[in-house]
Amino acid sequence: MRALAAAVLLFALTACSGGDTEESSDTKPGFDVPTGLTLSDPGTEKKVGESLAIGYPSAEDEAGTALALGVTKVVPAPRKDLSLYRIPAGMQPYYVRVMVGNRGPAEASFPEGLPWWLHVAGDTLIPATPTPGGFSKCAPPQVGRTMAAGTTAKGCLLFLVPRGTAVESVDFQPGGVATAVRWRP
């Protein structure tokens, strides 16, 4: 009798857990994803040099669009490149080369700029440091407050990291931490 009760309980638990898994994997984007493009889920990790696509500002947004993103390099910046500028003591500058492409169908809006962050040891996020106009060694991607569908921008972001702190990832984070996709060096 106990064996029968245990089998019924196990069957009931299996049936309940199976339904939840199927429901969460059938999520469909709220906008028409361009043909041949597959959207990555928040939390996706890639290696530097690889690219991915996300729904922006989220895949569920009916007015959203598909962004193709990539990080091609993460390198310490040579101090001589920045000799004309004042770098705070104890900081190591990094160049991060990125690509952003709006694959459509809608215009992308970046009211606060591109949401790129450098994730360093200690679970700390560091924003990009603005570079002065004419600084050709690390010119940022030319993206304004909006980006039309079908356009692509490549460029470099400058980050200042406390010396001796390990870089864990480059994050594109359009919302809270749970929305981030990451590139590991």
Secondary structure, DSSP 8 states (H G I E B T S, - for coil): -HHHHHHHHHHHHHHHHHHHHHHHHT---SS---TT-----TT-EEETT-EEEEEES-TT-TT-EEEEEEEEEEEE--GGGGTTS---TTEEEEEEEEEEEEEESS-EE-TT---EEEEETTTEEEE-B---TT-GGG------SEE-TT-EEEEEEEEEEETT--EEEEEE-SSSGGG-EEEE-
